[in-house]
Amino acid sequence: MRTIVRMMAAAVAAVLLAMTVAYAADPAGIYDVEGTNPGGKGSYAGTVTVTKTGDTYRVVWVIGNTRYVGTGIGNKDFLAVSYRSGNDTGLALYGEDGGNWTGIWAYAGSKQLGSEEWKRQ
C-alpha cells in the first residue's frame, strides 16, 4: 500500500513539475491583468490573452469596453509588445515572474510609464 501511495505522490509531483516548466517556457495563456496608467493617473483591471503565432505572439487586452491588440516577440524570460487601439499605439516590456508577468508600458510619444501585472488564470 505504501508503494502505491509513493508512486501516486511521485506521479502528482511529476505532473506539477511539468506544468511549472510549461508555464515558465512560454508566455502563452490567459491572464488577469491589473495596471497603473502613466504618471499614476488611475488604475485598471481586465484580461489579457497571449497566443503563440509562429515566431511572434498575438496579445489581446480587454480593459472595460476597450480592446488593445498587439504583436509580441520574446521567450520564456521576456516579452516585448507593440500594440494598438483606435488611434493609440504603444510599447510594453514584460519579464517572467514565477509563471506570471510584470511589466512597464508607454503610449507612443509619452514621457511617462505605466505598469502592469499579469496573473495566470
NORLINDA-V738044 format. One record per residue. N is the residue number from 0. SS is DSSP state (hx for helix, st for strand, lp for the rest). PSI is psi in radians with two decimals (999 if undefined). OMEGA is omega as a letter, one per 30 degrees, with the letter a starting at -180 (none if undefined). Layout:
# NORLINDA-V738044
n: {N	N}
ss: {SS	SS}
psi: {PSI	PSI}
omega: {OMEGA	OMEGA}
This chain:
# NORLINDA-V738044
n: {0	1	2	3	4	5	6	7	8	9	10	11	12	13	14	15	16	17	18	19	20	21	22	23	24	25	26	27	28	29	30	31	32	33	34	35	36	37	38	39	40	41	42	43	44	45	46	47	48	49	50	51	52	53	54	55	56	57	58	59	60	61	62	63	64	65	66	67	68	69	70	71	72	73	74	75	76	77	78	79	80	81	82	83	84	85	86	87	88	89	90	91	92	93	94	95	96	97	98	99	100	101	102	103	104	105	106	107	108	109	110	111	112	113	114	115	116	117	118	119	120}
ss: {lp	hx	hx	hx	hx	hx	hx	hx	hx	hx	hx	hx	hx	hx	hx	hx	hx	hx	hx	hx	hx	hx	hx	hx	hx	lp	lp	lp	st	st	st	st	st	st	st	st	lp	hx	hx	hx	lp	lp	st	st	st	st	st	st	st	st	st	st	st	lp	lp	st	st	st	st	st	st	st	st	lp	lp	st	st	st	st	st	st	st	st	st	lp	lp	lp	st	st	st	st	st	st	st	st	lp	lp	st	st	st	st	st	st	st	st	st	st	lp	lp	st	st	st	st	st	st	st	st	lp	lp	lp	lp	lp	lp	st	st	st	st	st	st	st	lp}
psi: {-0.75	-0.60	-0.72	-0.76	-0.75	-0.73	-0.71	-0.73	-0.72	-0.69	-0.76	-0.77	-0.71	-0.71	-0.79	-0.72	-0.76	-0.69	-0.71	-0.76	-0.72	-0.76	-0.76	-0.36	-0.23	2.35	-0.10	2.39	-3.06	2.35	2.63	2.39	2.41	2.42	3.00	2.32	2.75	2.44	0.22	0.39	1.20	2.85	2.96	2.89	2.71	-2.56	2.76	2.38	2.23	2.15	2.29	2.27	1.23	-2.16	-0.14	3.14	2.48	2.22	2.16	2.03	2.49	1.91	1.87	-2.18	0.15	2.40	2.21	2.34	2.29	2.93	2.23	2.68	2.56	-2.77	-2.71	-0.23	-0.57	2.79	2.14	2.29	2.24	2.48	2.88	2.53	1.95	-2.18	-0.09	2.30	2.80	-3.06	2.42	2.60	2.22	2.62	2.52	2.45	1.33	0.68	-0.28	3.13	2.46	2.41	-3.14	2.73	2.84	2.54	2.66	2.29	-0.10	2.70	0.11	2.71	2.58	2.96	2.75	2.55	2.32	2.23	2.09	2.33	999}
omega: {l	l	l	l	l	l	l	l	l	l	l	l	l	l	l	l	l	l	l	l	l	l	a	a	a	l	a	l	l	a	l	a	l	a	l	l	l	l	a	a	l	l	a	l	l	l	l	l	a	a	l	a	a	l	a	l	l	a	a	l	l	a	a	l	a	l	l	a	a	l	a	l	l	a	a	a	a	l	l	a	l	a	a	l	a	l	a	l	l	a	l	l	a	l	l	a	l	a	l	a	l	a	l	a	l	l	l	l	a	l	a	a	l	l	a	l	l	l	a	l	none}
